[in-house]
Each structure stands twice: as C-alpha cells, then as structure tokens.
C-alpha cells in the first residue's frame, strides 16, 4: 500500500481535518509529526462534530492506529483534556489506537506562561500567538531545556532532570518577566496528573512506523497549519515554530528514508489567515464580513475571527512547490455560491513590478494584490457529487485554480460533511497527459 501526506498549502485552516477524516478509511496508520495543540482541525462525521488539537484525525476510525511522532509539541495537560473530551462522547482511545513517541518532548505549563508574557511585552509588535506555548517550547527544545516523554520511564533521572530545568525556567520567569515561578510540589503534581496517564501510550513510534512501512502497511501523515507558516520558508517571522512542510516528515515521524507516494495539498477556495503578518490579498469591510459569515471563519482553538482575503494564486503556487504537492484538494467551494463574481489575486505588484513569484518576506509588506474577477455560479452546489454536475462557472473556477497552481485538483469539497465531496478519479492521469503533450 502507498503512503500519503495531507498538508496545508496556505496559512492553515484549509480544511485538512476534513480531508484526513475522509481518507483515513484507506489507511492503517495516521501520524501527526509536527506542531502542537495551537491549531485545530474540525471534523464532522457520523459520530458528531469534534475539534481536534493534538490527536490525529484517525482517532474516530475503528482499527486505525494514531501516532504522535517525535516532532510534536507534546502538551500532556491539553492532551489529557482532549482525550477526556473525546472519550466522553463515546470514542474509545487505547494504547492500540494511540501511540505517543518516547522521543517527543514535553511542553510544560511555563511554556504557555512565557508565550503570553512575551506577546504582552511585544504589545503592538506581537506575533499573534495562540499562547499555547509553542514558540517557547520549540526554543527550549533546541537549547535542550525540555524533557523527552520516554524519560518518564526512568523516574529518578527524570526527577533530577526536571529539577534542573525547573531551576532554569524559574530564573527566566522571575528575572526576565518578574512573573510567577513554579514550586517543586506544583510541578510534581502536574506530572502525576497529566504525564503519568500518558505512560501506557508511550513507545518508540519511529521503530513502530519503520516496521509498519516494511510490512506494507499504509501510512497517512497529517500536518498542522500551512506552507506559509513553515519555520524555514514561511512568512518569517510570522511563521509557526515548527516545519509545516513535507520535507520534515522523515525527522518528525522518526522515519529515515520514508516513502511518500502522494502529497495532497489542501487549498481553500478563498483565503483566510489567523494572527498577525502580511496577507497581500486581504479584503475588508462588508465584503470580507459577508465571506467570513458564509464560511464560518472563526478559529477552532481560539474562536478568533479569521482575516479574509481573495483566493491568492501567488501564495498557492508557492505552497504547492514548498509542499511538493502531487494533487490539490480544494475545499469550501460551496461557500462562494452567493457571489456574482469572484475576486482572485493573480499577481503581486512589488516596487512597481508585477510578479507571480512569492517574494522574500521583507518585500511582502509593500506588495499589492492584482485582483481579477471570475464569474460566479449563483446556485447551491452542496449536494453535487459529480464533476459534470457542477455548473460551468464552478468548473471554470476549479480549472483556473489548477492551471495557476500548476497542480491537478483531484478533490473538490462542497460541504463539511464526510461525503460532501467530488472525487475526480482520473484527474491526475488526465493532467499529466494534458501537460506532457
Ligand atoms: P484545518 O485546520 O485545516 O483542518 O481547518 P479547520 O478545521 O480549521 O477549518 C475548516 C472548517 O471548514 C471546518 O469548520 C470544516 O468543518 C469546514 N469545512 C471543511 N471543508 C468544507 C467545505 O467544503 N465546505 C464548507 N462549507 N465547510 C467546510
């Protein structure tokens, strides 16, 4: 069987959770390999509506094994709360259905404090963090100031290591920010409340995944956020603190030589962006307000209103390249059904020059969008399941996206429910023959 990655092409919130939920049917294992609980996938299926933050989206499917890999920001407290919430809705989670890497690092409560303190200090210059501690966590991980989940199995060494880290974190909290510090008792209680319950789920997931790949099991890799938030090639410094791109899978899943046969890049039919940073095709006023309402664009984790923009050809093409996407899943096409004509950003104007290449981050502030309009279809398409049954204008819109992105659109999502999807079975082959001849 083949392996697949489902990744975000834009700023995140493209609807990856809904695509993973659809595709888990065909995979034995679902892996989260980066990021933390700072974003949220919304999944609607026969079991209900769920907001997932850290758990892989395969958690709802009987028989699927879900893995939290080496590269995730493992927040035991939030994971505990999320697991309890999902279990309370009748979903069973056992060490057979969830495996947590012994090589994943633990996110501690002070990471959340430090995140909020730094955002407050930055005031107007803030990054727009969700304050889930992700940036301080990854910074600490790089300077070796956090603890691996597997250390929990060596209690004496764990305690000693934790004491050393606590001393240093308290110094930072007190001296840099004049903030509340943590007592040893407080931290020990936190470990026993939230880390101990994780122990049955912890194992060497990299070893497990390599063996599974060798046995021919199929693996789905699920990313958080999108290409424009990638730590190395995103809209620096308004990126996240981990790599959101497929290049990181080998490290984050602990699978050297991983084979990824298909990369499904998830693209939204218009643009949204949460938090601060440049957003060239941003719209404002009643036009943006209406699209936000129609698309219910409010953050799954924070409830924050998302910034709204026209579909951005420049950003999407960049995302397709950075993710090495082999196909696109286009989501929320139904949301545009009310529009007479649909704005799209076809190029940027930077220093008076037109470009269709995504600029170096420092040039983004001065970039202006070039907006063109495509015909709307003005009818409800949410019950359409075949490509041929879409109105011509909707098909033209999708074709415009695939041509400008340089990648075939194989999936067209027309609603949040699992089956609200148009699957173009042979589109990849057609595309290759159209573009190689
Ligand atoms: P993710 O983080 O990439 O999974 O994205 P989010 O879950 O934050 O945002 C996607 C939102 O759009 C969720 O509320 C989904 O239920 C919803 N959604 C996904 N696909 C579609 C679609 O095709 N049409 C509509 N109307 N809603 C969708």
Boltz pocket constraint, residues with backbone or C-beta under 6 A from the ligand:
constraints:
  - pocket:
      binder: B
      contacts: [[A, 8], [A, 12], [A, 13], [A, 14], [A, 15], [A, 16], [A, 17], [A, 18], [A, 39], [A, 40], [A, 41], [A, 42], [A, 43], [A, 44], [A, 225], [A, 294], [A, 295], [A, 296], [A, 300], [A, 330], [A, 331], [A, 332], [A, 333], [A, 334], [A, 335], [A, 413], [A, 414], [A, 415], [A, 416], [A, 420]]
      max_distance: 6.0
